[in-house]
Amino acid sequence: MANGAQRQKVAKDWIQKAIKKPGALRKELDIPAGKKIPAKKLNAAAKKPGKLGQRARLAKTLSGFKKSGGK
């Protein structure tokens, strides 16, 4: 049972570890804080190589996750 709880914690924390520089994608796309990144810009950035493309693809992946109301 402890192994399952440990695995769940690792699965839950991978997002925090994946985002090394919060706000870097927004800064590269010249979008002010507090504004949503338009889907067109995000899709275009996701096709680019390098860090910009990696960050955009991760943002697209994370946007598909739903927030749970539970613990």
N, C-alpha and C positions, 0 to 999 in steps of 0.2 A: 504494500500500500504506500509506503514511503517513496518508492521509486516513481509511482504515478504522480504523486504530489510534486516531486522534484521535477519531473518532466513537464508538468503543467506550468511551473514557475519559469522554467527555461523558455518554454514556448511563449509565455506572456511577456518576458523581458527582452526578446530579441529585437523588438522595434526600437527600444531605447538605445540599445547597443548599435543598431544599424545607422542611426542618425548621429553622425559625429559632429556636424556643423549645422545646427538648426538655423534656418533663415538663409542659407547659402543659395538655394535655388531661387528663392524670391529676389535676392539681391542681384543674381546674374540675369534674371528676366526683367529687372527694373520695375518691380511691382511693390508698392508701399505696404508696410505691415498693416494688417487688419483688412486688407482687400483680398478677395478670392482670386486665385490664378485662373484666368480663362482657359477653358478646355482646349481651344484652338492653339494657344501658346504652349500649353503643356504637351499636347500631342506633337507639335512641331519640335519641341525641345527633346522629346523622348526618342526621336529619330536621329538625333545628333550623337556623334561619338564622344568619348571622354567622360569627365565628371558631370558635365551638364546633362548629358543623356542618361547617365546612371541615376542621378538625383531625380530627374523627371520620371523615369520608369519606376523608381521606388515610390514616388508621390502618387503615381497612377495606381500602383498596387495597394498602397495604404488607403487611397480614397475608396476602394472597393470594400474595405472592412466596415462593419457596422459596430457602433458602440453598443455594448450590452448594459442593461440597466442593473445587472446584478453585481456581485462582488468581484 
